[in-house]
Amino acid sequence: MQRNWIIAGAPVVLLLGLGFTADRVVADRAADRLAARLQCTAGLSEPPEADFGVGPFLIQSALGTFSTVHVRVPQVTVGRFSAAVDATAHDVRLPGSGEISAGSVTADVTLPYDQLGTAAAAHDSPGATSPAGYGADDAGRLTVQMQIPLLGGSRQVTVYADPEIVDGVLRIEPEEVEIPFLGIRLPASRLGDKARSRTVELPTLPAGLVYEGAAATADGLRLTITGNDIRPAGSSSGKACR
């Protein structure tokens, strides 16, 4: 009896396996078309990576709504910034023509530290000492290498700071200052204006998106962006993007 059940069930398993394979093949082809469409719409130099997650693609395609869409762009330029973007959208509508929309979006934008240094220096007050370099420590704090006037000379120090988003602006708030010359660490407040907070104005986001947070990583400063009911500009324009 058990053998008969195994024999009878084998075709069913085979059909399910073939169905899953076909679903993934169609999903991969659709992801390539989506990537090309996003490249055209956003004016990217190369197509991004896109995928539809692990859900049943053919059923979602028939309904016209996809539960999850991932998009990764190695480099996108906005204003004076060029950054990598890793975005996940939910409840996405992708009509063959017309407006693309998403119920919600979460994106991580990784900004290289060399660009952060240039942007922060541009907003310093006259006469301020610009940071020599940015990075991250093992605790996930932002590190800022600086030269400051101290004890009659210009001294190299390392500022340990927490990056945060305040009213759409990136603020770098120092916590500690390490002074190798003296072999000590001090609360940043002990150095007064020499270790003051710095701000970086970030690019304006499309309607519905907001800067949610910031964190220091080994690859750069990661900005988290979120939003609801998103309709990308240009997705319903007359531009021939297919």
Steps between C-alpha positions, in 0.01 A plus 500: 500500500776745594682425176182567301461838669861588417454400137173692472645809666811521283326671203344754734838588648647525151223732382540722806874518441453591133242761596735661751784503246280663236383759755860594582600521133215740426579698816865539400405623153250745647765626743731573206222699329430688824869585536509639146185703565641643824827585325308697238264668747774603745759580233755253642825427317442124536205281594454425872460152647135410557309198626148413615589305813395138551123535465301337215571739213241384247210533746615847609549605137143396420374709794712797395656546846829363635554447871874577491741655252873544570710750307875554538687782327882496530522874440246776455584871493276759666639851523857483631458148637558163333385206709397135490130430555335181627121532504208273587146588398177328602156487335645610168285562194683467169257565214626441148460871443412780736594578855715273717401512867602340831313472828823540698872537435810460718839586353856499630722757329873455563696823465881466462691676776707712262180666374378553854822683586466736206136575580566565870792729426281704265268586791767587758530853625792714370832410658386161625732202470357253249497126576792305351296181465195302609454136593327266745619330819415148620209638704334648193581860584620749244867592533628838382874569467576867562778746568415745779700775676601359837778579750672744270495286187284321244419153632350195332190375684229242436142600569248223571151612403144381454345588161130586516229648283341820631230668288635343183858611570788270593652606832829361629498535877841438669507284814868441572834635383817292497825698525791268409751777587389474863385136492154585635132511408274780612129577473462714189343776706836558670640642175216746443471635145805300389280187497164651421223325308500520121210487257468380142206599283368197315331490158128568493304176477201431274154547648411239760861410594681615815842448656445266792846442648876483452769251602876467449610183316827370358385588145379852576229694675169316460188715476163329544211637296137396541168595347141396430280526191791573266455591134839566338520818296513426130346152528183625329658766278512496127856370500520172303621269777390138460 
